Amino acid sequence: MRTLAIYPGSFDPPTLGHLDVIERASKMFDHIVVGVGVNAKKEYFLTAEERVAALVESVHVFPNVRVEKFEGLLTQFARSLGAKSIVRGLRATSDFDYEFQMAMVNRRLAPEIDSAFLMTKWEYSYLSSSIVREVAILGGDFSSMVPPAVAKLLSVKIASNSVSQS
Ligand code: ADP
């Protein structure tokens, strides 16, 4: 049986922690769809198109991984693709409560889809999109925290933001 898993997230921006989860998941499943969440009520630093483009460039080395944008319920999106698993990453215990709750709700909504959790790598255990955003906005060096395509995009974004504010 060919297995398809979805790895959903905000990816605002994608980090090396996300990329590590993608790489490891790509060895466990036949196909991975990285689902870039678009929530009209949420404010993002990067647009959906920027998040998708940065991910597409970052995952092209994994032939069984593709990137798609989605709106609305994750379980509906997963069903529409025929995914049997939802992959999520886990860092410190602070991730656990939220991930546990989401996994329970998702199972209730779609019992045929299971959640699979991959523990972060030691070196990425304190890496988050919000930390990267903060470092970038404050002018710090984020190049060791994100894939090269994301670093390029963030540099351009920060430069254009500071031009539009000046
Ligand atoms: P969301 O808003 O859905 O939590 P994120 O883009 O912040 O989206 O995260 C997507 C998934 O990746 C989540 O399961 C999160 O726990 C996981 N994740 C984020 N950063 C890391 C990391 N450094 N190592 C492993 N998993 C991570």
Backbone and ligand atoms as CSV (ligand in chain L), in Angstrom:
chain,resi,resn,atom,element,x,y,z
A,1,MET,N,N,0.840,-1.199,0.000
A,1,MET,CA,C,0.000,0.000,0.000
A,1,MET,C,C,0.879,1.256,0.000
A,2,ARG,N,N,0.542,2.223,-0.857
A,2,ARG,CA,C,1.292,3.486,-0.876
A,2,ARG,C,C,0.760,4.356,0.251
A,3,THR,N,N,1.658,4.892,1.047
A,3,THR,CA,C,1.205,5.703,2.179
A,3,THR,C,C,1.460,7.180,1.933
A,4,LEU,N,N,0.458,7.965,2.243
A,4,LEU,CA,C,0.593,9.412,2.087
A,4,LEU,C,C,0.339,10.057,3.452
A,5,ALA,N,N,1.260,10.912,3.848
A,5,ALA,CA,C,1.080,11.629,5.119
A,5,ALA,C,C,1.110,13.117,4.847
A,6,ILE,N,N,0.375,13.851,5.675
A,6,ILE,CA,C,0.402,15.301,5.543
A,6,ILE,C,C,1.128,15.884,6.748
A,7,TYR,N,N,2.001,16.840,6.489
A,7,TYR,CA,C,2.699,17.559,7.569
A,7,TYR,C,C,2.185,19.004,7.527
A,8,PRO,N,N,1.215,19.321,8.380
A,8,PRO,CA,C,0.621,20.656,8.346
A,8,PRO,C,C,1.319,21.621,9.294
A,9,GLY,N,N,1.231,22.906,8.983
A,9,GLY,CA,C,1.794,23.902,9.888
A,9,GLY,C,C,1.627,25.293,9.317
A,10,SER,N,N,2.071,26.276,10.113
A,10,SER,CA,C,2.033,27.656,9.637
A,10,SER,C,C,3.283,27.962,8.808
A,11,PHE,N,N,4.414,27.411,9.228
A,11,PHE,CA,C,5.686,27.606,8.524
A,11,PHE,C,C,5.931,29.094,8.263
A,12,ASP,N,N,5.868,29.878,9.327
A,12,ASP,CA,C,5.941,31.343,9.209
A,12,ASP,C,C,7.131,31.901,9.986
A,13,PRO,N,N,8.358,31.676,9.565
A,13,PRO,CA,C,8.811,31.005,8.351
A,13,PRO,C,C,9.160,29.530,8.616
A,14,PRO,N,N,9.395,28.760,7.531
A,14,PRO,CA,C,9.920,27.409,7.705
A,14,PRO,C,C,11.314,27.486,8.335
A,15,THR,N,N,11.625,26.551,9.224
A,15,THR,CA,C,12.936,26.536,9.895
A,15,THR,C,C,13.657,25.220,9.597
A,16,LEU,N,N,14.899,25.119,10.074
A,16,LEU,CA,C,15.633,23.858,9.904
A,16,LEU,C,C,14.985,22.736,10.717
A,17,GLY,N,N,14.268,23.114,11.795
A,17,GLY,CA,C,13.530,22.109,12.583
A,17,GLY,C,C,12.414,21.491,11.744
A,18,HIS,N,N,11.680,22.331,11.015
A,18,HIS,CA,C,10.631,21.825,10.117
A,18,HIS,C,C,11.249,20.925,9.039
A,19,LEU,N,N,12.356,21.411,8.468
A,19,LEU,CA,C,12.969,20.663,7.365
A,19,LEU,C,C,13.446,19.290,7.822
A,20,ASP,N,N,13.941,19.239,9.061
A,20,ASP,CA,C,14.393,17.954,9.603
A,20,ASP,C,C,13.213,16.991,9.750
A,21,VAL,N,N,12.073,17.508,10.224
A,21,VAL,CA,C,10.878,16.652,10.351
A,21,VAL,C,C,10.460,16.160,8.956
A,22,ILE,N,N,10.499,17.057,7.970
A,22,ILE,CA,C,10.114,16.685,6.597
A,22,ILE,C,C,11.033,15.580,6.068
A,23,GLU,N,N,12.336,15.766,6.266
A,23,GLU,CA,C,13.296,14.770,5.752
A,23,GLU,C,C,13.059,13.404,6.392
A,24,ARG,N,N,12.883,13.409,7.719
A,24,ARG,CA,C,12.697,12.121,8.403
A,24,ARG,C,C,11.371,11.486,8.020
A,25,ALA,N,N,10.325,12.298,7.898
A,25,ALA,CA,C,9.006,11.749,7.520
A,25,ALA,C,C,9.052,11.192,6.095
A,26,SER,N,N,9.865,11.816,5.231
A,26,SER,CA,C,9.921,11.367,3.831
A,26,SER,C,C,10.515,9.970,3.708
A,27,LYS,N,N,11.202,9.527,4.779
A,27,LYS,CA,C,11.769,8.164,4.762
A,27,LYS,C,C,10.788,7.160,5.368
A,28,MET,N,N,9.753,7.676,6.028
A,28,MET,CA,C,8.797,6.774,6.701
A,28,MET,C,C,7.539,6.537,5.872
A,29,PHE,N,N,7.230,7.491,4.981
A,29,PHE,CA,C,6.009,7.399,4.175
A,29,PHE,C,C,6.380,7.475,2.702
A,30,ASP,N,N,5.491,6.940,1.830
A,30,ASP,CA,C,5.788,6.988,0.390
A,30,ASP,C,C,5.728,8.418,-0.132
A,31,HIS,N,N,4.732,9.155,0.361
A,31,HIS,CA,C,4.580,10.549,-0.086
A,31,HIS,C,C,4.272,11.437,1.111
A,32,ILE,N,N,4.826,12.649,1.065
A,32,ILE,CA,C,4.514,13.643,2.099
A,32,ILE,C,C,3.964,14.887,1.404
A,33,VAL,N,N,2.847,15.379,1.914
A,33,VAL,CA,C,2.365,16.681,1.479
A,33,VAL,C,C,2.577,17.644,2.644
A,34,VAL,N,N,3.387,18.670,2.416
A,34,VAL,CA,C,3.561,19.703,3.434
A,34,VAL,C,C,2.399,20.673,3.246
A,35,GLY,N,N,1.531,20.752,4.250
A,35,GLY,CA,C,0.322,21.576,4.139
A,35,GLY,C,C,0.545,22.936,4.798
A,36,VAL,N,N,0.550,23.973,3.982
A,36,VAL,CA,C,0.779,25.326,4.501
A,36,VAL,C,C,-0.580,25.938,4.862
A,37,GLY,N,N,-0.790,26.121,6.145
A,37,GLY,CA,C,-2.093,26.584,6.639
A,37,GLY,C,C,-2.344,28.056,6.334
A,38,VAL,N,N,-3.550,28.331,5.877
A,38,VAL,CA,C,-3.954,29.716,5.637
A,38,VAL,C,C,-5.221,29.959,6.440
A,39,ASN,N,N,-5.091,30.813,7.443
A,39,ASN,CA,C,-6.230,31.109,8.312
A,39,ASN,C,C,-6.494,32.612,8.226
A,40,ALA,N,N,-7.632,32.969,7.665
A,40,ALA,CA,C,-7.942,34.382,7.410
A,40,ALA,C,C,-7.927,35.210,8.699
A,41,LYS,N,N,-8.153,34.543,9.851
A,41,LYS,CA,C,-8.209,35.287,11.111
A,41,LYS,C,C,-6.824,35.492,11.734
A,42,LYS,N,N,-5.822,34.821,11.161
A,42,LYS,CA,C,-4.490,34.874,11.753
A,42,LYS,C,C,-3.617,35.863,10.981
A,43,GLU,N,N,-2.762,36.560,11.716
A,43,GLU,CA,C,-1.822,37.462,11.036
A,43,GLU,C,C,-0.503,36.748,10.852
A,44,TYR,N,N,-0.008,36.754,9.635
A,44,TYR,CA,C,1.271,36.087,9.348
A,44,TYR,C,C,2.329,37.121,9.026
A,45,PHE,N,N,3.587,36.753,9.255
A,45,PHE,CA,C,4.712,37.601,8.863
A,45,PHE,C,C,4.941,37.451,7.353
A,46,LEU,N,N,4.899,36.208,6.877
A,46,LEU,CA,C,5.071,35.935,5.449
A,46,LEU,C,C,3.716,35.613,4.822
A,47,THR,N,N,3.546,35.968,3.562
A,47,THR,CA,C,2.294,35.614,2.882
A,47,THR,C,C,2.287,34.104,2.621
A,48,ALA,N,N,1.100,33.585,2.305
A,48,ALA,CA,C,0.992,32.156,2.004
A,48,ALA,C,C,1.882,31.817,0.806
A,49,GLU,N,N,1.906,32.695,-0.193
A,49,GLU,CA,C,2.704,32.439,-1.402
A,49,GLU,C,C,4.193,32.391,-1.052
A,50,GLU,N,N,4.619,33.295,-0.146
A,50,GLU,CA,C,6.041,33.299,0.252
A,50,GLU,C,C,6.389,32.020,1.016
A,51,ARG,N,N,5.493,31.620,1.917
A,51,ARG,CA,C,5.759,30.398,2.703
A,51,ARG,C,C,5.824,29.167,1.791
A,52,VAL,N,N,4.886,29.119,0.831
A,52,VAL,CA,C,4.869,27.979,-0.099
A,52,VAL,C,C,6.136,27.990,-0.962
A,53,ALA,N,N,6.468,29.153,-1.522
A,53,ALA,CA,C,7.630,29.224,-2.426
A,53,ALA,C,C,8.917,28.842,-1.692
A,54,ALA,N,N,9.076,29.327,-0.456
A,54,ALA,CA,C,10.295,29.013,0.307
A,54,ALA,C,C,10.362,27.517,0.612
A,55,LEU,N,N,9.211,26.916,0.895
A,55,LEU,CA,C,9.197,25.474,1.183
A,55,LEU,C,C,9.482,24.662,-0.080
A,56,VAL,N,N,8.848,25.080,-1.196
A,56,VAL,CA,C,9.062,24.342,-2.454
A,56,VAL,C,C,10.557,24.307,-2.773
A,57,GLU,N,N,11.220,25.454,-2.627
A,57,GLU,CA,C,12.650,25.516,-2.932
A,57,GLU,C,C,13.459,24.673,-1.939
A,58,SER,N,N,12.987,24.600,-0.698
A,58,SER,CA,C,13.745,23.887,0.344
A,58,SER,C,C,13.560,22.374,0.279
A,59,VAL,N,N,12.428,21.908,-0.271
A,59,VAL,CA,C,12.170,20.447,-0.244
A,59,VAL,C,C,12.410,19.778,-1.599
A,60,HIS,N,N,12.923,20.543,-2.589
A,60,HIS,CA,C,13.033,19.939,-3.923
A,60,HIS,C,C,14.009,18.755,-3.938
A,61,VAL,N,N,14.874,18.670,-2.920
A,61,VAL,CA,C,15.817,17.544,-2.847
A,61,VAL,C,C,15.135,16.241,-2.409
A,62,PHE,N,N,13.909,16.338,-1.934
A,62,PHE,CA,C,13.174,15.131,-1.527
A,62,PHE,C,C,12.092,14.853,-2.576
A,63,PRO,N,N,12.306,13.859,-3.453
A,63,PRO,CA,C,11.391,13.670,-4.585
A,63,PRO,C,C,9.973,13.272,-4.184
A,64,ASN,N,N,9.793,12.735,-3.003
A,64,ASN,CA,C,8.441,12.289,-2.607
A,64,ASN,C,C,7.717,13.317,-1.729
A,65,VAL,N,N,8.229,14.559,-1.726
A,65,VAL,CA,C,7.597,15.607,-0.909
A,65,VAL,C,C,7.051,16.706,-1.819
A,66,ARG,N,N,5.796,17.097,-1.588
A,66,ARG,CA,C,5.276,18.261,-2.303
A,66,ARG,C,C,4.613,19.216,-1.310
A,67,VAL,N,N,4.392,20.437,-1.750
A,67,VAL,CA,C,3.887,21.491,-0.863
A,67,VAL,C,C,2.542,21.976,-1.382
A,68,GLU,N,N,1.573,22.095,-0.493
A,68,GLU,CA,C,0.261,22.627,-0.891
A,68,GLU,C,C,-0.265,23.549,0.182
A,69,LYS,N,N,-1.001,24.542,-0.268
A,69,LYS,CA,C,-1.654,25.479,0.645
A,69,LYS,C,C,-3.002,24.894,1.021
A,70,PHE,N,N,-3.463,25.128,2.248
A,70,PHE,CA,C,-4.839,24.707,2.547
A,70,PHE,C,C,-5.511,25.671,3.516
A,71,GLU,N,N,-6.823,25.738,3.373
A,71,GLU,CA,C,-7.643,26.572,4.263
A,71,GLU,C,C,-8.655,25.669,4.915
A,72,GLY,N,N,-9.094,26.030,6.114
A,72,GLY,CA,C,-10.172,25.258,6.737
A,72,GLY,C,C,-9.658,24.079,7.529
A,73,LEU,N,N,-10.545,23.109,7.713
A,73,LEU,CA,C,-10.234,21.980,8.599
A,73,LEU,C,C,-9.135,21.084,8.030
A,74,LEU,N,N,-8.159,20.808,8.893
A,74,LEU,CA,C,-7.056,19.933,8.478
A,74,LEU,C,C,-7.567,18.550,8.074
A,75,THR,N,N,-8.517,18.015,8.836
A,75,THR,CA,C,-8.985,16.654,8.539
A,75,THR,C,C,-9.683,16.595,7.167
A,76,GLN,N,N,-10.358,17.696,6.796
A,76,GLN,CA,C,-11.001,17.711,5.469
A,76,GLN,C,C,-9.946,17.718,4.369
A,77,PHE,N,N,-8.913,18.523,4.603
A,77,PHE,CA,C,-7.816,18.589,3.629
A,77,PHE,C,C,-7.139,17.220,3.517
A,78,ALA,N,N,-6.866,16.602,4.675
A,78,ALA,CA,C,-6.197,15.285,4.687
A,78,ALA,C,C,-7.058,14.258,3.945
A,79,ARG,N,N,-8.363,14.285,4.204
A,79,ARG,CA,C,-9.270,13.340,3.524
A,79,ARG,C,C,-9.288,13.575,2.022
A,80,SER,N,N,-9.291,14.864,1.634
A,80,SER,CA,C,-9.376,15.166,0.200
A,80,SER,C,C,-8.145,14.634,-0.543
A,81,LEU,N,N,-7.030,14.476,0.189
A,81,LEU,CA,C,-5.811,13.954,-0.444
A,81,LEU,C,C,-5.699,12.436,-0.304
A,82,GLY,N,N,-6.548,11.874,0.545
A,82,GLY,CA,C,-6.443,10.433,0.816
A,82,GLY,C,C,-5.318,10.129,1.794
A,83,ALA,N,N,-4.935,11.119,2.610
A,83,ALA,CA,C,-3.851,10.897,3.588
A,83,ALA,C,C,-4.344,10.014,4.724
A,84,LYS,N,N,-3.468,9.142,5.176
A,84,LYS,CA,C,-3.825,8.264,6.292
A,84,LYS,C,C,-3.143,8.710,7.583
A,85,SER,N,N,-2.188,9.626,7.475
A,85,SER,CA,C,-1.465,10.073,8.669
A,85,SER,C,C,-1.243,11.575,8.641
A,86,ILE,N,N,-1.216,12.133,9.843
A,86,ILE,CA,C,-0.848,13.539,10.035
A,86,ILE,C,C,0.461,13.522,10.825
A,87,VAL,N,N,1.483,14.133,10.275
A,87,VAL,CA,C,2.776,14.186,10.963
A,87,VAL,C,C,2.891,15.523,11.675
A,88,ARG,N,N,3.357,15.499,12.913
A,88,ARG,CA,C,3.646,16.735,13.641
A,88,ARG,C,C,4.982,16.540,14.354
A,89,GLY,N,N,5.640,17.669,14.659
A,89,GLY,CA,C,6.903,17.601,15.378
A,89,GLY,C,C,6.670,17.930,16.845
A,90,LEU,N,N,7.517,17.383,17.698
A,90,LEU,CA,C,7.408,17.685,19.134
A,90,LEU,C,C,8.750,18.165,19.657
A,91,ARG,N,N,8.712,19.308,20.324
A,91,ARG,CA,C,9.933,19.806,20.971
A,91,ARG,C,C,9.810,19.553,22.461
A,92,ALA,N,N,9.835,20.601,23.262
A,92,ALA,CA,C,9.789,20.417,24.716
A,92,ALA,C,C,8.366,20.041,25.131
A,93,THR,N,N,8.186,19.813,26.412
A,93,THR,CA,C,6.865,19.419,26.906
A,93,THR,C,C,5.806,20.475,26.591
A,94,SER,N,N,6.251,21.723,26.368
A,94,SER,CA,C,5.273,22.787,26.090
A,94,SER,C,C,4.477,22.513,24.818
A,95,ASP,N,N,5.034,21.758,23.871
A,95,ASP,CA,C,4.275,21.416,22.663
A,95,ASP,C,C,3.199,20.384,22.962
A,96,PHE,N,N,3.417,19.588,24.007
A,96,PHE,CA,C,2.623,18.377,24.173
A,96,PHE,C,C,1.127,18.636,24.348
A,97,ASP,N,N,0.757,19.550,25.250
A,97,ASP,CA,C,-0.664,19.778,25.541
A,97,ASP,C,C,-1.454,20.132,24.285
A,98,TYR,N,N,-0.891,21.078,23.522
A,98,TYR,CA,C,-1.567,21.526,22.305
A,98,TYR,C,C,-1.664,20.382,21.289
A,99,GLU,N,N,-0.541,19.690,21.092
A,99,GLU,CA,C,-0.519,18.611,20.094
A,99,GLU,C,C,-1.452,17.468,20.500
A,100,PHE,N,N,-1.492,17.196,21.801
A,100,PHE,CA,C,-2.364,16.130,22.319
A,100,PHE,C,C,-3.830,16.470,22.029
A,101,GLN,N,N,-4.187,17.716,22.343
A,101,GLN,CA,C,-5.566,18.163,22.131
A,101,GLN,C,C,-5.943,18.095,20.644
A,102,MET,N,N,-5.047,18.599,19.791
A,102,MET,CA,C,-5.334,18.582,18.355
A,102,MET,C,C,-5.463,17.149,17.835
A,103,ALA,N,N,-4.593,16.273,18.327
A,103,ALA,CA,C,-4.647,14.871,17.872
A,103,ALA,C,C,-5.966,14.219,18.282
A,104,MET,N,N,-6.430,14.547,19.504
A,104,MET,CA,C,-7.702,13.983,19.975
A,104,MET,C,C,-8.873,14.493,19.130
A,105,VAL,N,N,-8.866,15.802,18.859
A,105,VAL,CA,C,-9.955,16.384,18.062
A,105,VAL,C,C,-9.922,15.822,16.638
A,106,ASN,N,N,-8.725,15.764,16.067
A,106,ASN,CA,C,-8.613,15.258,14.693
A,106,ASN,C,C,-9.077,13.806,14.599
A,107,ARG,N,N,-8.781,13.007,15.630
A,107,ARG,CA,C,-9.222,11.604,15.600
A,107,ARG,C,C,-10.740,11.514,15.693
A,108,ARG,N,N,-11.305,12.416,16.497
A,108,ARG,CA,C,-12.763,12.410,16.615
A,108,ARG,C,C,-13.408,12.776,15.268
A,109,LEU,N,N,-12.789,13.742,14.576
A,109,LEU,CA,C,-13.348,14.183,13.293
A,109,LEU,C,C,-13.079,13.188,12.164
A,110,ALA,N,N,-11.943,12.519,12.245
A,110,ALA,CA,C,-11.558,11.599,11.165
A,110,ALA,C,C,-10.842,10.392,11.778
A,111,PRO,N,N,-11.613,9.406,12.264
A,111,PRO,CA,C,-11.004,8.279,12.984
A,111,PRO,C,C,-10.057,7.436,12.130
A,112,GLU,N,N,-10.207,7.533,10.811
A,112,GLU,CA,C,-9.344,6.699,9.940
A,112,GLU,C,C,-7.959,7.325,9.728
A,113,ILE,N,N,-7.781,8.551,10.224
A,113,ILE,CA,C,-6.483,9.229,10.048
A,113,ILE,C,C,-5.771,9.297,11.394
A,114,ASP,N,N,-4.539,8.786,11.431
A,114,ASP,CA,C,-3.812,8.790,12.704
A,114,ASP,C,C,-2.744,9.880,12.712
A,115,SER,N,N,-2.414,10.355,13.920
A,115,SER,CA,C,-1.346,11.351,14.045
A,115,SER,C,C,-0.047,10.652,14.416
A,116,ALA,N,N,1.049,11.110,13.817
A,116,ALA,CA,C,2.370,10.536,14.114
A,116,ALA,C,C,3.281,11.685,14.526
A,117,PHE,N,N,3.999,11.499,15.625
A,117,PHE,CA,C,4.825,12.584,16.164
A,117,PHE,C,C,6.306,12.240,16.054
A,118,LEU,N,N,7.056,13.183,15.537
A,118,LEU,CA,C,8.509,12.996,15.455
A,118,LEU,C,C,9.172,13.947,16.437
A,119,MET,N,N,10.026,13.382,17.290
A,119,MET,CA,C,10.747,14.216,18.262
A,119,MET,C,C,11.779,15.065,17.535
A,120,THR,N,N,11.894,16.283,17.965
A,120,THR,CA,C,12.877,17.191,17.381
A,120,THR,C,C,14.300,16.646,17.565
A,121,LYS,N,N,15.186,17.134,16.719
A,121,LYS,CA,C,16.612,16.843,16.924
A,121,LYS,C,C,17.136,17.759,18.014
A,122,TRP,N,N,18.110,17.262,18.750
A,122,TRP,CA,C,18.718,18.009,19.859
A,122,TRP,C,C,19.005,19.460,19.476
A,123,GLU,N,N,19.658,19.625,18.320
A,123,GLU,CA,C,20.108,20.983,17.938
A,123,GLU,C,C,18.965,21.906,17.526
A,124,TYR,N,N,17.767,21.343,17.307
A,124,TYR,CA,C,16.636,22.190,16.915
A,124,TYR,C,C,15.585,22.300,18.007
A,125,SER,N,N,15.916,21.788,19.195
A,125,SER,CA,C,14.872,21.667,20.221
A,125,SER,C,C,14.365,23.022,20.724
A,126,TYR,N,N,15.156,24.074,20.552
A,126,TYR,CA,C,14.685,25.400,20.973
A,126,TYR,C,C,14.425,26.319,19.787
A,127,LEU,N,N,14.340,25.711,18.614
A,127,LEU,CA,C,14.148,26.513,17.407
A,127,LEU,C,C,12.661,26.594,17.058
A,128,SER,N,N,12.183,27.806,16.875
A,128,SER,CA,C,10.769,27.988,16.504
A,128,SER,C,C,10.673,29.114,15.482
A,129,SER,N,N,9.560,29.139,14.757
A,129,SER,CA,C,9.345,30.216,13.780
A,129,SER,C,C,9.318,31.561,14.484
A,130,SER,N,N,8.728,31.600,15.694
A,130,SER,CA,C,8.608,32.903,16.367
A,130,SER,C,C,9.984,33.443,16.770
A,131,ILE,N,N,10.902,32.550,17.176
A,131,ILE,CA,C,12.262,33.003,17.503
A,131,ILE,C,C,12.948,33.559,16.250
A,132,VAL,N,N,12.776,32.847,15.139
A,132,VAL,CA,C,13.404,33.305,13.894
A,132,VAL,C,C,12.848,34.678,13.496
A,133,ARG,N,N,11.537,34.833,13.615
A,133,ARG,CA,C,10.915,36.132,13.268
A,133,ARG,C,C,11.500,37.248,14.128
A,134,GLU,N,N,11.618,36.951,15.424
A,134,GLU,CA,C,12.116,37.974,16.343
A,134,GLU,C,C,13.559,38.359,16.014
A,135,VAL,N,N,14.404,37.340,15.802
A,135,VAL,CA,C,15.807,37.614,15.460
A,135,VAL,C,C,15.871,38.430,14.166
A,136,ALA,N,N,15.067,38.023,13.173
A,136,ALA,CA,C,15.107,38.702,11.871
A,136,ALA,C,C,14.668,40.153,12.004
A,137,ILE,N,N,13.578,40.363,12.717
A,137,ILE,CA,C,13.041,41.733,12.841
A,137,ILE,C,C,14.014,42.630,13.601
A,138,LEU,N,N,14.734,42.029,14.576
A,138,LEU,CA,C,15.670,42.841,15.367
A,138,LEU,C,C,17.057,42.951,14.719
A,139,GLY,N,N,17.195,42.405,13.517
A,139,GLY,CA,C,18.449,42.587,12.773
A,139,GLY,C,C,19.530,41.574,13.101
A,140,GLY,N,N,19.175,40.457,13.729
A,140,GLY,CA,C,20.172,39.425,14.059
A,140,GLY,C,C,20.420,38.471,12.901
A,141,ASP,N,N,21.404,37.589,13.092
A,141,ASP,CA,C,21.778,36.635,12.041
A,141,ASP,C,C,20.970,35.340,12.221
A,142,PHE,N,N,20.075,35.092,11.283
A,142,PHE,CA,C,19.193,33.918,11.374
A,142,PHE,C,C,19.634,32.798,10.432
A,143,SER,N,N,20.806,32.990,9.759
A,143,SER,CA,C,21.161,32.065,8.678
A,143,SER,C,C,21.385,30.627,9.150
A,144,SER,N,N,21.707,30.434,10.444
A,144,SER,CA,C,21.930,29.055,10.917
A,144,SER,C,C,20.624,28.413,11.398
A,145,MET,N,N,19.510,29.132,11.271
A,145,MET,CA,C,18.236,28.626,11.800
A,145,MET,C,C,17.255,28.199,10.719
A,146,VAL,N,N,17.526,28.605,9.492
A,146,VAL,CA,C,16.551,28.365,8.415
A,146,VAL,C,C,17.262,27.839,7.170
A,147,PRO,N,N,16.526,27.158,6.279
A,147,PRO,CA,C,17.141,26.737,5.009
A,147,PRO,C,C,17.557,27.964,4.200
A,148,PRO,N,N,18.561,27.812,3.290
A,148,PRO,CA,C,19.065,28.959,2.522
A,148,PRO,C,C,17.963,29.727,1.791
A,149,ALA,N,N,16.983,29.025,1.215
A,149,ALA,CA,C,15.912,29.721,0.468
A,149,ALA,C,C,15.116,30.633,1.395
A,150,VAL,N,N,14.939,30.204,2.639
A,150,VAL,CA,C,14.187,31.008,3.607
A,150,VAL,C,C,15.030,32.204,4.044
A,151,ALA,N,N,16.334,31.974,4.227
A,151,ALA,CA,C,17.229,33.066,4.633
A,151,ALA,C,C,17.188,34.177,3.584
A,152,LYS,N,N,17.218,33.756,2.310
A,152,LYS,CA,C,17.182,34.729,1.205
A,152,LYS,C,C,15.874,35.535,1.250
A,153,LEU,N,N,14.779,34.808,1.383
A,153,LEU,CA,C,13.460,35.457,1.413
A,153,LEU,C,C,13.346,36.427,2.594
A,154,LEU,N,N,13.820,35.996,3.769
A,154,LEU,CA,C,13.711,36.853,4.959
A,154,LEU,C,C,14.538,38.120,4.800
A,155,SER,N,N,15.733,37.980,4.207
A,155,SER,CA,C,16.584,39.163,4.017
A,155,SER,C,C,15.874,40.180,3.132
A,156,VAL,N,N,15.274,39.690,2.047
A,156,VAL,CA,C,14.558,40.586,1.130
A,156,VAL,C,C,13.368,41.225,1.834
A,157,LYS,N,N,12.646,40.409,2.593
A,157,LYS,CA,C,11.443,40.891,3.290
A,157,LYS,C,C,11.800,41.975,4.314
A,158,ILE,N,N,12.847,41.717,5.101
A,158,ILE,CA,C,13.259,42.685,6.125
A,158,ILE,C,C,13.717,43.982,5.468
A,159,ALA,N,N,14.499,43.836,4.373
A,159,ALA,CA,C,14.986,45.035,3.684
A,159,ALA,C,C,13.812,45.841,3.130
A,160,SER,N,N,12.823,45.154,2.526
A,160,SER,CA,C,11.700,45.911,1.936
A,160,SER,C,C,10.813,46.502,3.024
A,161,ASN,N,N,10.689,45.823,4.166
A,161,ASN,CA,C,9.914,46.388,5.277
A,161,ASN,C,C,10.568,47.652,5.808
A,162,SER,N,N,11.940,47.616,5.908
A,162,SER,CA,C,12.578,48.809,6.488
A,162,SER,C,C,12.559,49.960,5.484
A,163,VAL,N,N,12.564,49.648,4.172
A,163,VAL,CA,C,12.451,50.728,3.181
A,163,VAL,C,C,11.063,51.351,3.268
A,164,SER,N,N,10.012,50.473,3.376
A,164,SER,CA,C,8.646,51.031,3.397
A,164,SER,C,C,8.352,51.790,4.679
A,165,GLN,N,N,9.128,51.493,5.759
A,165,GLN,CA,C,8.908,52.237,7.005
A,165,GLN,C,C,9.696,53.543,7.081
A,166,SER,N,N,10.711,53.668,6.167
A,166,SER,CA,C,11.562,54.860,6.284
A,166,SER,C,C,10.989,56.031,5.487
L,1,ADP,P1,P,1.514,25.429,13.873
L,1,ADP,O1,O,1.065,26.852,13.860
L,1,ADP,O2,O,0.559,24.486,13.205
L,1,ADP,O3,O,1.984,24.905,15.202
L,1,ADP,P2,P,4.315,25.529,13.075
L,1,ADP,O4,O,4.817,25.909,11.712
L,1,ADP,O5,O,4.707,26.376,14.220
L,1,ADP,O6,O,2.745,25.419,12.865
L,1,ADP,O7,O,4.755,24.038,13.398
L,1,ADP,C1,C,4.368,22.950,12.596
L,1,ADP,C2,C,4.783,21.657,13.297
L,1,ADP,O8,O,6.208,21.582,13.346
L,1,ADP,C3,C,4.298,21.547,14.751
L,1,ADP,O9,O,3.963,20.198,15.010
L,1,ADP,C4,C,5.518,21.957,15.552
L,1,ADP,O10,O,5.526,21.356,16.842
L,1,ADP,C5,C,6.637,21.380,14.662
L,1,ADP,N1,N,7.908,22.064,14.878
L,1,ADP,C6,C,8.146,23.393,14.869
L,1,ADP,N2,N,9.441,23.642,15.115
L,1,ADP,C7,C,10.049,22.440,15.274
L,1,ADP,C8,C,11.378,22.020,15.588
L,1,ADP,N3,N,12.357,22.891,15.812
L,1,ADP,N4,N,11.619,20.690,15.684
L,1,ADP,C9,C,10.611,19.805,15.487
L,1,ADP,N5,N,9.348,20.126,15.213
L,1,ADP,C10,C,9.050,21.424,15.117
